[in-house]
Amino acid sequence: MRRLFRKGERVRSKIDGKVMEVLKYLKSNLVEVKLFDQQSKEVRTDKVKENNLSKAA
């Protein structure tokens, strides 16, 4: 199981460009992330595949 990101690291989604924070790894390629939704002004958690993420600058 490869782990490209650590807990608490900021990552960027390759799909829509949103910046997220890594919460934990769920499966071998699935990551739980936390992101801020600007339209509804709330923090959301989501599950994203590790292949769709890159390190944020």
HUUR-V209559 format. One record per residue. RES is the residue in three letters. SS is DSSP state (H for helix, E for strand, L for the rest). PHI is phi in whole degrees, -180 to 180 (* if undefined). PSI is psi in whole degrees, 0 to 359 (none if undefined). Layout:
BEGIN
RES|SS|PHI|PSI ; RES|SS|PHI|PSI
END
This chain:
BEGIN
MET|L|*|119 ; ARG|L|-90|143 ; ARG|L|-129|107 ; LEU|L|-83|335 ; PHE|L|-125|152 ; ARG|L|-102|164 ; LYS|L|-63|132 ; GLY|L|91|354 ; GLU|L|-77|147 ; ARG|E|-88|130 ; VAL|E|-129|159 ; ARG|E|-117|137 ; SER|E|-76|132 ; LYS|L|-75|341 ; ILE|L|-79|305 ; ASP|L|-120|357 ; GLY|L|83|9 ; LYS|L|-75|144 ; VAL|E|-91|132 ; MET|E|-132|168 ; GLU|E|-120|134 ; VAL|E|-75|126 ; LEU|E|-95|307 ; LYS|E|-167|164 ; TYR|E|-90|134 ; LEU|L|-98|307 ; LYS|L|-128|194 ; SER|L|-65|331 ; ASN|L|-132|14 ; LEU|E|-116|131 ; VAL|E|-123|137 ; GLU|E|-93|126 ; VAL|E|-125|158 ; LYS|E|-116|133 ; LEU|E|-139|158 ; PHE|E|-104|121 ; ASP|E|-88|116 ; GLN|L|-75|331 ; GLN|L|-72|316 ; SER|L|-96|358 ; LYS|L|57|46 ; GLU|E|-141|160 ; VAL|E|-91|133 ; ARG|E|-123|152 ; THR|E|-111|145 ; ASP|E|-148|159 ; LYS|E|-109|126 ; VAL|E|-133|145 ; LYS|E|-71|144 ; GLU|H|-63|332 ; ASN|H|-69|338 ; ASN|H|-92|10 ; LEU|E|-120|151 ; SER|E|-139|163 ; LYS|E|-70|138 ; ALA|L|-85|149 ; ALA|L|-78|none
END
